[in-house]
Amino acid sequence: MTELLGGKVAVVTGAASGIGLAAARRLASLGATVLAVDIDGDGAERAAKELGGRWHRADVSHSESWERIAFAAAELGGTDVAFLNAGVTTGQQDITALSDDEYRRIMGVNVDGVVFGVRALVPQMAAKGGGAVVATSSLAGLIAFPGDPIYTSTKHAVVGLIRALAPRLAEQHVTVNAVCPSLVDTPLIDGEIRDELARAGFPLIAPEAVARAVEQCVTGVETGQAVFVQLGWPPTAYRFGHPPGPRIEEAQGKVPPGWLAEQPS
Ligand SMILES: NC(=O)c1ccc[n+]([C@@H]2O[C@H](COP(=O)([O-])OP(=O)(O)OC[C@H]3O[C@@H](n4cnc5c(N)ncnc54)[C@H](O)[C@@H]3O)[C@@H](O)[C@H]2O)c1
């Protein structure tokens, strides 16, 4: 049987654990050579050994890390697939209690880690004639999650970034999609949250279900999609509404009478 990703190089961040590890296994099972990236170097090394791939210890929130990650990927022949997945939460509901360090850390990992990753790896994909970027957002990137408003804002940022990047990257035959999982059974929710979720009766998705959504994004032709992963559903592209666009003709007839006249010409 021909392997779907035979000969391809897949960079996976957060590959030491949870969703990243499950996706790294899935991509490797499809024939890809995986470069496992994680701040947990031991975990990344374990993943690479299991998958016959390579590993790199790096903090994805630092732009300098990405020069080294890109170099490691280039040594393998250049990136075909980037799964930009590493992420953290604050667990902080009260914004007045949020420290600068907590704020910078989550923005750094969840947003900068995706921005820097796309910037560093897309040129390698373009040079190879195309590729696929998948970033891990969350259901919290599509809905408002009051339990962690800053986490919610980072995941909305990922969805906006992916959607806005898609048309330009399509010119280089690079697809770019986000996966938006509901609650997943990984160490990220260990501790009090896990107990609270169990008490509330919330079911958890297996990380392998998210890995299947990643495969769908990587092997498909769709781009600019936010694919939600929820129990009882196949991975499904979320359908966004259409707010009035910036062109005046789009707005005409759809705004309260008199409003257009008040706008500067
Ligand atoms: N678990 C859930 O319920 C859930 C739901 C929706 C989205 N997500 C998202 O899925 C992604 C993966 O989370 P997970 O649930 O597998 O958690 P996890 O904690 O099992 O895995 C996260 C991995 O990211 C690594 N990491 C953290 N900071 C890093 C950094 N600065 N640089 C490099 N690696 C770093 C960790 O060492 C860990 O291996 C995250 O983006 C998370 O926000 C998780």
The ligand as a Gaussian input file, in Angstrom:
#p B3LYP/6-31G(d) Opt

LIG

0 1
 N       -6.607000      19.145000      26.208000
 C       -7.634000      19.863000      25.802000
 O       -8.750000      19.772000      26.347000
 C       -7.483000      20.798000      24.630000
 C       -8.638000      21.265000      23.992000
 C       -8.526000      22.131000      22.919000
 C       -7.279000      22.533000      22.483000
 N       -6.162000      22.067000      23.124000
 C       -4.872000      22.533000      22.620000
 O       -4.146000      21.420000      22.166000
 C       -2.762000      21.722000      22.163000
 C       -2.002000      20.567000      22.785000
 O       -2.403000      20.458000      24.129000
 P       -2.543000      19.051000      24.871000
 O       -3.915000      18.993000      25.386000
 O       -2.026000      17.974000      24.041000
 O       -1.616000      19.374000      26.133000
 P       -0.301000      18.664000      26.688000
 O        0.056000      19.456000      27.892000
 O       -0.495000      17.196000      26.787000
 O        0.762000      18.941000      25.530000
 C        1.279000      20.224000      25.287000
 C        2.736000      20.075000      24.900000
 O        3.239000      21.368000      24.565000
 C        4.542000      21.492000      25.124000
 N        4.873000      22.889000      25.318000
 C        4.350000      23.757000      26.232000
 N        4.967000      24.942000      26.129000
 C        5.872000      24.843000      25.128000
 C        6.804000      25.750000      24.558000
 N        6.932000      26.982000      25.016000
 N        7.573000      25.309000      23.536000
 C        7.481000      24.027000      23.095000
 N        6.619000      23.127000      23.599000
 C        5.826000      23.540000      24.614000
 C        4.445000      20.732000      26.446000
 O        5.739000      20.386000      26.964000
 C        3.605000      19.530000      26.054000
 O        4.405000      18.464000      25.620000
 C       -2.623000      23.059000      22.896000
 O       -2.470000      24.092000      21.943000
 C       -3.948000      23.185000      23.617000
 O       -4.286000      24.526000      23.868000
 C       -6.225000      21.206000      24.165000

